[in-house]
Amino acid sequence: MDEEAQAIAARLVRRLKEYGAVLTVAESCTGGLLASTLTDIAGASQWFAQSWVTYSNESKTRELEVEANLLAEKGAVNATVAIQMAEGARKRSGADFAISITGIAGPKQDASMKPIGLVYVGIATKHWANAESIQMGGDRHENKRAFVQFALRTAIDCWDKAKVRKKEAVEKEVSAREEKERAETLLQQEKDLINAQAAQSAPWQDDSWKSESEDPKLDVDWNED
């Protein structure tokens, strides 16, 4: 058991449980190690939906809707594929939060010019998606463990940054609303002042208008001979 990965996973799970969020994962080079690390935590059924191990390019397209042309042109190890894997997993599972891993654990057995130890991690929610990469320097098993740790750290980092952005957006919205209310209050005060000044400059508007019948000089009895 990778105790460091378990500790990092526990930190992520605390965040998920705090908001009642559900997680899903899609893996390639790690072969299910990320899902295993997460589901080793008791009570995982409350916040873990399901996972995919899409090792081949064909499975990435079939299961996660990664673009076949993208895989053919750029290979499976790049930021766009990582994002599409995460988005595909999230959509297919209906989860709130998705993590994907695609990389080269080693040893290399193809003509790829990408180095062993290169990994991309994709993160996706309903509102945004992102990918981060890093270069590791171990053997196959060391790289797989390191990839999982990096994926978990990336997920926590993206979660925390998104939380900060949401807080800032709420604060900005509240500030804009308060500013609007202040402007409306000042405008109303200005209108009230103008009306008050207008009333003072025309005091006759407050006098009662006398009808002709109220003037004794004009009160004539037309029936008088």
Secondary structure, 3 states (H helix, E strand, C coil): CCHHHHHHHHHHHHHHHHHCCCEEEEECCCCCHHHHHHHCCCCHHHCEEEEEECCCHHHHHHHHCCCHHHHHHHCCCCHHHHHHHHHHHHHHHCCCEEEEEEECCCCCCCCCCCCCCEEEEEEECCCCEEEEEEECCCCHHHHHHHHHHHHHHHHHHHHHHHHHHHHHHHHHHHHHHHHHHHHHHHHHHHHHHHHHHHHHHCHHHHCCCCCHHHCHHHCCCCCCC
